[in-house]
Amino acid sequence: MVLIYESDPLDDEHARGRFYHVCGGRIDRTPLNVPEPDQPYECQYCGIDLEAEDFFTALQKGSV
């Protein structure tokens, strides 16, 4: 798992949920936005590239 999606329906401000990157076995609690199709998110620490497609998969499954 390198990307998780968390949604709290009671959180009015962030009702749509948030994406987080799991790096080195730890959840980085800095929320991520879905990147543009041609500009993947690149982690400086583990070197993984997360594309928009990965975010949509995490949205469906809760994690990817």
Secondary structure, DSSP 4 states (H G I P E B T S, - for coil): --EEEE--TT-STTTT-EEEEEETTEEEEEEEPPPPTTS-EE-TTT--EE-HHHHHHHHHHSB-
